[in-house]
C-alpha cells in the first residue's frame, strides 16, 4: 500500500475555498513564515477517502478481532453508549458553561451526570467520595498519591516511602516517584502474593502508603489482603488500590471493604470504552472519609433544593488536576453502562470474566508453563520458557498469533515471569472465540517443536512483516521525506 505522499499528481486537489470577504492581510510576521511551501501530497477527495478507508481496514480493533491483552480489559462495549455520548444535549454543551455566570442552571443535566457517576462509583468501590477529574488511570494514580501526601502533611507527618510489589504496574513506582516518594519493592512469594515477611520488614513510621493492584497483576487475589491493610494502618500508612483489575470483582468485592483508603478506576477499561490505541480515558479516584477534604476542586454537589452546583470552598484540596468535568464523554458512557446492566449485570460481568480466564488457563497449561497454577481471577500469566528452550520466544508466539487473526496477549510483563504471556479474555467473548484461540496457541506450541524457524519469521500475512523493533526504537524515522528524483 502506497503512502498518501506517494499518491496524486501536481495540480490535483480535493478542496475549493470560498473567496475571502475580508481584506487580505499577513496573519504572521514574515520571520515566522516558511520560505517554501510544505511538501504535501496533491490528491483529490476521492484519493483521500480511499486511502484512509484502506487504512481503516488494516487496523486491528476489538470490533473485528479478539484482543486478549492482559491487564488492559479490551472487552467489547455496547454501541448504545456511543449513541448516548453523542446526544446533542451533551455533545454541543460548552465545557465551561457551568463556571460562567448563571451557567450552572443551564447545565444541570451534565452536572447531574457527574454527580451520579461520583455516587455510583463510590457505592461500587466502597468509598465515601469520588472525583471524576483524572483523565486516565495513571493520572488517577498520581491524583490519589497526591491526596495521600496532602493528608500526611496536614497531620504534620513527614514520610518518605511508598511500598509496591515487584509485580506492580510500572506506573505505580513512577507515580510514587513523581509525587516525591522513594519506592520500596516487595518480592512475590511462591503463591503469587506479596511476600509477607519482606512486607513486615519494610513497614515503618516513614512509610506513607502501600500501592497494590487488587486482584494483582498476576491475575491472583492475595488471600492476605486484609492483613496487609491492617499492618499498613497500624504503621500509620494509607492503602492505595490500583483499580485496573476491577473487572474481576465488580459487585462482588469492594476495595473499601477490604481496607483500602484510596482507589482509582479505569472507566475506559471496566465500564465505558475499550482500552488502548491512544483513545480517551477516565481515571476517577475514590477515597475514604478522612481523605475527602483533599479531593480536587471544584466538586460537583447537590443542593438541598435538588439542583447541582460546583463547590470550590475546600481549603485543604490539592487543587484541580484537570477540568472539573474530566473526560466527560467517557464518564457519560460509563454511567449509561452501569445503569443499563445494573448491580446484577456488573456481578455477572465479573463472574464471566473469571470463568473465561480459568477455562483458558486449564486448557493451555498442558502446552505452556504456568508459574502460578491456582485459581485465577480475570487474567492469568503463562510462560513460554518451554518454547524458548526450542528457540521460540514469547515475541515469536505473539507474532504468530497475528497470522492466525488474533491480537497478541501482553508479553514480557510482569517482569518477574520469564517469557511472560499475560492473557485476559474478558467476559464479552464467546466460547467459540475462546476455543479458536486455544486451538491457535496449541498449534503454535506444536509448531515450536517441529518448525521453529517459521515462527521466528512471523507474521507473514500482514502488510508489514517482522520489524527490527530494537532498531525502530533506537533509530526512529519520524518524518517522511521524498526521495531525490521522486
C-alpha positions in Angstrom: 0.0 0.0 0.0 1.4 3.4 -1.0 1.7 6.3 1.4 -0.5 9.2 0.9 2.6 11.2 -0.1 3.2 8.8 -2.9 -0.2 9.3 -4.4 -1.7 12.1 -6.6 -0.1 14.4 -9.1 0.7 18.1 -9.3 -2.4 20.3 -9.6 -4.8 17.7 -8.2 -6.8 18.9 -5.3 -9.7 17.9 -3.1 -10.9 21.2 -1.8 -12.3 24.5 -3.0 -12.2 27.5 -0.7 -14.6 30.5 -0.9 -13.4 33.9 -1.9 -12.4 35.8 1.3 -14.9 38.5 2.3 -12.4 40.4 4.4 -9.3 42.4 3.3 -6.2 40.2 2.8 -3.5 40.6 5.5 -0.4 38.8 6.5 -1.5 36.9 9.7 2.1 36.4 10.9 5.3 38.4 10.6 7.4 37.2 7.7 10.1 35.8 10.1 7.6 33.2 11.4 6.6 32.0 7.9 8.4 29.3 5.9 10.1 30.3 2.7 8.9 27.4 0.7 5.6 25.5 0.5 5.3 22.3 2.5 5.8 19.1 0.6 2.2 17.9 0.8 0.5 15.4 -1.4 -1.6 16.8 -4.2 -4.6 14.5 -4.0 -8.3 14.6 -4.7 -11.1 14.0 -2.2 -11.6 10.5 -3.7 -7.9 9.7 -3.2 -8.1 10.7 0.4 -11.3 8.8 1.1 -9.9 5.6 -0.5 -6.6 5.9 1.2 -8.0 6.2 4.8 -10.7 3.6 4.1 -7.9 1.2 3.1 -6.0 2.1 6.3 -9.1 1.5 8.5 -9.5 -2.0 7.0 -5.9 -2.8 8.1 -6.5 -1.5 11.6 -6.8 -4.2 14.3 -9.6 -3.4 16.7 -11.9 -5.1 19.2 -14.8 -4.6 16.8 -13.2 -7.1 14.4 -11.0 -9.4 16.4 -10.2 -11.0 19.7 -8.0 -8.8 21.8 -6.7 -10.7 24.9 -4.4 -8.1 26.3 -3.7 -8.9 29.9 -4.5 -6.1 32.4 -5.9 -3.9 29.6 -9.5 -5.3 29.6 -10.1 -5.0 25.8 -13.7 -6.1 26.0 -16.4 -5.2 23.6 -18.6 -2.3 24.8 -22.1 -1.9 23.5 -22.7 0.7 20.8 -25.7 2.2 22.6 -23.3 4.0 24.9 -21.7 5.7 21.9 -25.1 6.9 20.8 -25.8 8.4 24.3 -22.4 10.1 24.4 -23.2 11.7 21.1 -26.5 13.1 22.2 -26.7 16.8 21.1 -27.6 18.0 24.5 -24.3 16.8 25.8 -22.2 17.0 22.7 -22.8 20.6 22.0 -22.6 21.9 25.5 -19.8 24.4 26.1 -17.5 22.7 28.6 -17.0 25.8 30.8 -20.7 26.8 30.8 -21.3 25.8 34.5 -18.4 28.0 35.6 -19.8 31.1 33.8 -22.3 33.5 35.5 -25.6 31.7 35.8 -24.3 28.9 33.6 -24.8 26.2 36.3 -28.6 26.5 35.7 -28.1 25.9 32.0 -26.0 22.7 32.5 -27.9 20.9 35.2 -28.2 17.7 33.2 -24.4 17.5 32.7 -23.7 18.3 36.3 -26.2 15.6 37.3 -24.3 13.1 35.1 -21.1 13.9 37.0 -22.8 13.7 40.4 -24.4 10.4 39.6 -21.2 8.9 38.3 -19.4 10.0 41.5 -22.1 8.4 43.8 -22.4 5.1 41.8 -18.6 4.6 41.7 -18.4 5.4 45.5 -21.0 2.6 46.1 -19.3 0.2 43.7 -15.9 0.7 45.4 -17.0 1.1 49.0 -15.6 4.6 49.2 -17.1 7.8 50.7 -16.5 10.2 47.9 -15.1 10.2 44.3 -13.6 12.7 42.0 -14.1 12.3 38.2 -11.4 14.8 37.2 -8.5 12.5 36.3 -8.2 11.8 32.6 -6.7 8.3 32.7 -5.6 5.5 35.1 -2.0 6.8 35.6 -3.4 10.3 36.1 -5.8 8.9 38.7 -2.8 7.2 40.4 -0.9 10.5 40.7 -4.1 12.2 42.0 -4.6 9.5 44.6 -1.0 9.6 45.9 -1.1 13.4 45.9 -4.2 13.2 48.1 -2.3 10.7 50.4 0.7 13.1 50.6 -1.6 16.1 51.4 -3.2 14.0 54.2 0.1 13.3 55.8 1.3 16.9 55.5 -1.9 18.1 57.1 -1.2 15.9 60.1 2.4 17.2 60.3 3.6 13.8 59.4 6.7 13.6 57.1 7.0 10.2 55.4 9.5 9.1 52.7 8.4 5.8 51.3 5.8 4.1 49.2 5.7 0.3 49.2 4.9 -1.6 45.9 5.2 -5.3 45.0 7.6 -6.3 42.3 4.6 -7.4 40.1 3.1 -3.9 40.1 2.2 -1.9 37.1 5.1 0.2 36.0 3.1 3.3 36.6 2.9 2.6 40.4 6.6 3.3 41.2 6.7 6.1 38.6 3.7 7.7 40.3 5.2 7.4 43.7 8.5 9.0 42.5 6.7 11.9 40.7 4.8 12.5 44.0 8.1 12.8 45.8 8.4 9.4 47.5 11.1 6.8 47.4 9.9 3.3 46.4 10.4 0.1 48.5 9.8 -3.0 46.4 8.4 -6.2 47.9 9.1 -9.6 46.2 6.4 -12.0 45.2 6.1 -15.3 47.2 5.7 -18.8 45.7 1.9 -18.5 45.6 1.9 -15.2 43.6 1.1 -12.9 46.5 3.2 -10.3 48.3 6.0 -11.8 50.5 4.6 -11.1 54.0 7.9 -11.5 55.7 9.6 -8.9 53.5 6.5 -6.7 53.8 6.5 -6.6 57.5 10.2 -5.8 57.5 9.7 -2.9 55.1 6.9 -1.2 57.2 8.0 1.7 59.4 6.7 5.1 60.5 8.4 6.5 57.4 6.0 4.6 55.0 3.3 6.9 53.6 1.4 4.2 51.8 1.2 0.8 50.1 0.1 0.6 46.4 -1.4 -2.7 45.5 -3.4 -3.9 42.4 -6.4 -6.0 43.6 -6.5 -8.6 42.2 -2.8 -8.4 41.5 -1.0 -8.2 38.1 -0.5 -11.9 38.0 -4.3 -12.2 38.0 -4.4 -13.6 41.5 -6.3 -12.5 44.6 -4.0 -12.2 47.5 -5.5 -14.1 50.5 -3.5 -11.9 52.9 -5.1 -8.6 51.7 -6.9 -7.8 54.9 -3.7 -8.4 57.0 -1.7 -6.3 54.5 -4.2 -3.4 55.1 -4.3 -3.8 58.8 -0.5 -3.8 59.1 -0.2 -0.7 57.0 -2.8 1.1 59.1 -1.0 0.1 62.3 2.1 1.8 60.9 0.1 4.9 60.1 0.3 4.3 56.3 -2.5 4.5 53.8 -3.6 1.7 51.4 -3.9 2.5 47.7 -5.8 0.2 45.4 -4.8 0.3 41.7 -8.2 -0.5 40.3 -7.0 -1.5 36.8 -8.3 -5.1 37.5 -11.7 -4.1 39.0 -13.3 -6.1 36.1 -12.7 -9.2 38.2 -14.5 -8.2 41.3 -17.3 -5.9 40.2 -20.3 -6.1 42.6 -18.6 -9.0 44.5 -15.8 -7.4 46.5 -15.3 -3.7 47.3 -11.9 -2.2 47.8 -13.2 -0.1 50.7 -14.4 -3.2 52.5 -11.0 -4.8 52.2 -9.3 -1.9 53.9 -8.2 0.4 51.1 -8.2 4.1 51.7 -7.8 5.2 48.0 -8.7 3.6 44.7 -8.5 4.7 41.1 -10.7 3.2 38.4 -10.1 2.9 34.7 -13.6 3.6 33.4 -12.3 3.2 29.8 -11.4 -0.4 30.7 -14.2 -1.5 33.1 -17.3 0.5 32.1 -17.1 2.5 29.0 -14.6 2.3 26.2 -12.1 -0.4 25.1 -8.7 0.5 26.4 -5.7 1.3 24.3 -4.9 2.8 20.9 -4.4 6.2 22.4 -8.1 6.8 22.8 -9.8 8.8 25.6 -9.6 7.5 29.1 -11.0 8.4 32.5 -9.5 7.6 35.9 -11.8 8.6 38.7 -10.4 8.4 42.3 -12.4 7.3 45.3 -11.4 8.0 48.9 -12.5 7.2 52.5 -13.9 9.8 54.7 -10.6 11.1 56.2 -9.3 11.9 52.7 -12.4 13.7 51.4 -11.2 17.2 52.3 -8.2 16.8 50.0 -10.1 15.9 46.8 -9.5 18.1 43.7 -11.7 21.1 43.2 -14.2 22.1 42.1 -16.5 19.4 43.5 -19.9 18.7 42.0 -22.5 18.8 44.8 -26.3 18.6 45.1 -28.0 21.4 46.8 -30.9 20.9 49.2 -33.4 22.1 46.5 -32.2 19.3 44.2 -30.1 21.4 41.8 -26.4 20.9 41.2 -23.5 23.2 41.6 -19.7 23.4 41.8 -18.2 23.7 45.3 -14.8 25.4 45.5 -14.6 26.3 49.2 -12.3 23.4 50.1 -9.2 24.8 51.7 -7.3 21.5 52.1 -7.9 20.4 48.5 -4.9 19.5 46.4 -6.4 21.8 43.7 -7.6 21.0 40.2 -5.8 18.2 38.4 -7.9 18.6 35.2 -11.0 20.4 34.0 -13.8 19.7 36.6 -15.8 17.6 34.1 -12.9 15.2 33.4 -13.3 13.3 30.2 -17.0 13.9 30.1 -18.0 11.6 27.2 -16.3 8.6 28.8 -18.0 9.3 32.1 -21.3 9.6 30.3 -20.8 6.2 28.6 -19.8 4.7 32.0 -23.0 6.0 33.6 -25.1 4.6 30.7 -23.4 1.2 31.0 -23.8 1.0 34.8 -27.5 2.0 34.7 -28.2 -0.4 31.8 -26.7 -3.6 33.3 -27.4 -2.7 37.0 -26.0 -4.5 40.0 -26.8 -7.9 38.8 -25.2 -7.2 35.4 -22.0 -6.0 37.0 -21.7 -9.1 39.1 -22.4 -11.3 36.0 -19.7 -9.5 34.1 -17.1 -10.2 36.8 -18.2 -13.9 37.1 -17.9 -14.5 33.3 -14.6 -12.7 33.2 -13.2 -15.0 35.9 -14.9 -18.1 34.4 -13.4 -17.4 30.9 -9.9 -16.8 32.3 -9.9 -20.0 34.3 -11.2 -22.0 31.3 -8.4 -20.8 29.2 -5.9 -21.3 32.0 -6.8 -25.0 32.3 -6.9 -25.6 28.5 -3.5 -24.1 27.9 -1.4 -25.3 30.9 -0.6 -28.5 29.1 1.2 -26.6 26.3 2.8 -23.7 28.2 4.4 -23.3 31.6 2.1 -21.9 34.3 4.2 -20.3 37.0 1.3 -19.8 39.4 -1.1 -22.8 38.8 -4.0 -21.9 41.0 -7.4 -20.4 40.6 -7.0 -17.0 38.8 -9.3 -14.0 38.6 -9.9 -12.3 35.2 -6.5 -12.9 33.8 -3.5 -15.2 34.1 0.1 -15.4 33.1 1.7 -18.2 31.1 5.4 -18.6 30.4 7.0 -19.6 27.1 10.1 -21.0 28.8 9.5 -24.4 27.3 9.3 -22.9 23.8 12.3 -20.7 24.5 14.4 -23.8 25.0 13.5 -24.7 21.4 14.5 -21.3 20.1 11.0 -19.8 20.0 10.3 -16.7 22.2 7.2 -15.2 23.6 7.5 -12.5 21.0 7.6 -15.1 18.2 4.4 -16.6 19.6 2.8 -13.2 19.7 3.7 -12.6 16.1 2.4 -16.0 15.1 -1.0 -15.2 16.7 -1.3 -12.2 14.4 -1.0 -14.6 11.4 -3.9 -16.5 12.9 -6.2 -13.5 13.3 -5.7 -12.8 17.0 -4.1 -9.8 18.7 -1.2 -11.0 20.9 -1.6 -11.0 24.6 0.6 -8.8 26.7 4.2 -10.2 26.6 7.2 -9.9 28.9 5.0 -8.5 31.7 5.0 -8.9 34.6 8.8 -8.8 34.6 9.1 -11.4 37.3 7.9 -14.1 34.9 10.4 -15.0 32.2 8.9 -15.1 28.7 5.6 -13.9 30.1 2.3 -14.0 28.2 -0.4 -12.3 30.1 -3.9 -13.2 28.9 -7.3 -11.6 29.7 -10.2 -13.0 27.7 -12.8 -10.6 29.3 -16.5 -11.5 29.8 -17.7 -10.5 26.4 -16.0 -13.2 24.3 -17.9 -16.3 23.3 -16.9 -19.9 23.9 -16.4 -20.3 20.2 -13.9 -17.5 20.0 -12.0 -18.8 23.1 -11.9 -22.3 21.6 -10.4 -20.9 18.4 -7.8 -19.0 20.5 -6.9 -22.2 22.4 -6.5 -24.1 19.1 -4.2 -21.4 17.7 -2.0 -21.4 20.8 -1.8 -25.2 20.8 -0.9 -25.2 17.1 1.9 -22.7 17.7 3.2 -24.8 20.7 3.4 -27.8 18.4 5.0 -25.9 15.6 7.7 -24.6 18.0 8.8 -28.3 18.2 8.6 -29.1 14.6 9.2 -25.9 12.7 10.6 -23.1 14.9 12.2 -21.2 12.0 8.8 -20.4 10.5 7.6 -19.0 13.8 10.6 -16.8 14.0 9.7 -15.2 10.7 6.1 -14.4 11.7 3.9 -12.5 10.9 4.0 -13.2 7.1 0.3 -12.4 6.3 0.4 -8.7 7.3 1.1 -5.7 5.1 4.2 -5.0 7.2 6.0 -8.1 8.3 8.6 -8.7 11.1 10.2 -5.4 12.0 13.5 -4.6 13.6 11.9 -3.3 16.8 15.2 -2.5 18.5 16.3 -0.5 15.5 13.0 1.3 15.3 13.2 2.3 18.9 16.8 3.5 18.7 16.8 5.0 15.3 13.2 6.0 14.6 12.2 7.6 11.3 9.6 10.2 12.4 9.2 12.2 9.2 8.6 11.1 5.6 11.0 12.7 3.0 10.6 12.4 -0.7 13.4 10.6 -2.4 15.5 12.6 -4.8 14.2 12.3 -8.2 10.9 11.1 -6.9 
